[in-house]
Amino acid sequence: MNIPAHLLDDQKPVINYRKSTATWITVASAAVTIVPYVFFVITYAKRVLNRNLFLEHLGENTAVSMNGTQDMLTYIFMLFMGLGVVGILTGMIGTVILLVNYNTDQGFRVIRGGCGTALCCQGILIICACTVWVAKALALFNGDAVIDEVRVVATPDRVYDMSILVFFNTGMIWGVWAIIVPVFATIYFAEKDLKRRIVKHV
């Protein structure tokens, strides 16, 4: 829509935008996010109550006691998973605002902030998982890994078990893999929907 640039804010016409296909895809993506998000919150709460569960992200047995480095790393995982929980919730709230107050860009901004934060945290968790996997794999192949006070070397079963523990523990499943696609779709189509409403001045 073209609006004369010399008009004051109170002189500009109120635009009633029509919802587009991108709008409904945004809403649908946010709706799909709800179920994995609930499981994500439950998983996160369990980890907060028992921080030893964060050892799964490090490829370690959750029954062992943590050393200083592991203790610090569990707080880092707790921080980024917590930010992911808040970010996704913010994105879903933004979707509701978008539907209720579609003629403003408030909902789009909330979605951008919430889903953007969540995606950043999920990306960091993936990078951390890849880093841990490389370190654990090198330890196995170099014979530096110790299990039950015995040095072990890499076997297909050990590498497989370690990979499953690092990449597919419940925290990664519900906090990253099951939820990253609908979160990305929510912010992507919200941005496309907002872009088509950009006002051009003449």
Sequence and secondary structure as in RCSB ss.txt:
>XXXX:A:sequence
MNIPAHLLDDQKPVINYRKSTATWITVASAAVTIVPYVFFVITYAKRVLNRNLFLEHLGENTAVSMNGTQDMLTY
IFMLFMGLGVVGILTGMIGTVILLVNYNTDQGFRVIRGGCGTALCCQGILIICACTVWVAKALALFNGDAVIDEV
RVVATPDRVYDMSILVFFNTGMIWGVWAIIVPVFATIYFAEKDLKRRIVKHV
>XXXX:A:secstr
 EE TT  GGGS        HHHHHHHHHHHHHHHHHHHHHHHHHHHHH GGGGGGGGT  TTS   HHHHHHHH
HHHHHHHHHHHHHHHHHHHHHHHHHTTTSSHHHHHHHHHHHHHHHHHHHHHHHHHHHHHHHHHHHHHT EEETTE
EE   HHHHHHHHHHHHSSHHHIIIIITTHHHHHHHHHHHHHHHHTT  EE 
